[in-house]
Amino acid sequence: MSEPEGIESAAERAIKRRFGGKEKGRNKRDDYALDLFREALAYLDDPPRVNAILRELGKLYNPVTDAAIVSLEARRRVVELLEAGDISAARSVLDDCCRLYAPVDSGDTGPTWKVSQD
């Protein structure tokens, strides 16, 4: 399956972050896990791809919850919902996992923690 125009995979963004400067898409505040969440949400019509993305998120650690960013139970639930055709419920589970990893202020679209500008 080929990539739709305009959707950049998390792997491509990670490579740009690692090897490119600002003009090549690099931003120190970019987060690989959030890129993976965005990619999973963009491909909810492709359960095997979402499963692979969630497997990768399950390998990453969330220090706030002292656990994987996406638990095995959440991954299984999302894949079951997608296979059953319930995309809105799967999106809801993914959104909950994302909020646990990167909580947002009400009225703001960024993380709740403040980043020093020093």
C-alpha positions in Angstrom: 0.0 0.0 0.0 1.5 3.3 -1.0 1.6 6.4 1.2 -1.1 9.0 0.5 0.2 12.4 -0.5 0.7 14.8 2.4 0.9 12.2 5.2 4.5 11.7 6.5 5.2 8.6 8.5 6.7 8.7 12.0 9.8 7.0 10.7 10.4 9.7 8.0 9.9 12.5 10.6 12.3 10.7 13.0 15.0 10.6 10.3 14.5 14.3 9.5 14.8 15.1 13.2 18.0 13.1 13.6 19.8 14.1 10.4 18.2 17.4 9.3 18.3 20.9 10.4 15.4 23.2 11.0 15.1 23.8 7.2 14.7 20.0 6.8 11.9 19.6 9.3 13.8 19.3 12.5 12.3 20.6 15.7 13.7 19.7 19.2 10.1 19.6 20.6 8.9 17.0 18.1 8.1 13.7 19.8 8.4 10.3 18.1 5.5 8.8 20.2 3.2 11.7 19.2 4.2 11.2 15.6 3.2 7.5 15.9 -0.2 8.4 17.5 -0.8 10.8 14.6 0.1 8.1 12.1 -2.1 5.5 13.7 -5.1 8.0 13.7 -4.5 8.7 10.0 -4.6 5.0 9.1 -7.5 3.7 11.1 -8.8 2.0 8.0 -5.7 -0.3 7.9 -5.8 -2.5 11.1 -2.5 -4.3 10.4 -0.7 -1.0 10.0 -2.3 0.4 13.2 -1.3 -2.8 15.0 2.3 -2.4 14.0 2.3 1.3 15.1 0.8 0.3 18.5 3.4 -2.4 18.9 6.0 0.2 18.5 4.3 2.5 21.0 4.2 -0.5 23.4 8.0 -0.6 23.4 8.2 3.0 24.5 8.1 4.0 28.2 5.7 6.6 29.7 7.4 7.9 33.0 4.1 9.4 34.2 2.3 6.1 34.3 5.4 4.0 34.8 4.4 1.7 32.0 4.4 1.4 28.2 2.8 4.3 26.3 0.2 1.9 24.9 -0.5 -1.2 27.0 -1.0 -4.6 25.4 -4.7 -4.5 26.5 -5.3 -1.2 24.8 -3.5 -2.4 21.6 -5.7 -5.5 21.5 -8.8 -3.4 22.1 -8.0 -1.0 19.3 -7.3 -3.7 16.8 -10.5 -5.6 17.8 -12.6 -2.5 17.4 -11.0 -1.7 14.0 -11.5 -5.3 12.8 -15.2 -5.0 13.9 -15.5 -1.7 12.0 -16.0 0.5 15.0 -13.5 3.3 14.1 -14.9 5.9 16.4 -14.5 3.7 19.5 -10.9 2.8 18.4 -10.2 6.5 17.9 -11.5 7.1 21.4 -9.2 4.5 23.0 -6.2 5.9 21.1 -7.1 9.4 22.2 -7.2 8.2 25.8 -3.8 6.6 25.5 -2.4 9.8 23.9 -3.9 12.0 26.7 -2.2 9.8 29.3 1.1 10.2 27.6 0.8 13.9 26.7 -1.9 15.6 28.7 -3.1 19.0 27.3 -4.5 22.0 29.0 -8.1 22.8 28.4 -8.2 25.5 25.7 -4.6 24.7 24.6 -3.4 22.2 22.1 0.1 21.8 23.5 1.6 19.8 26.4 0.9 21.0 30.0 4.6 21.1 30.9 6.5 24.3 30.1 9.6 24.2 28.0 12.4 26.6 28.9 13.4 29.0 26.2 17.0 29.2 27.5 
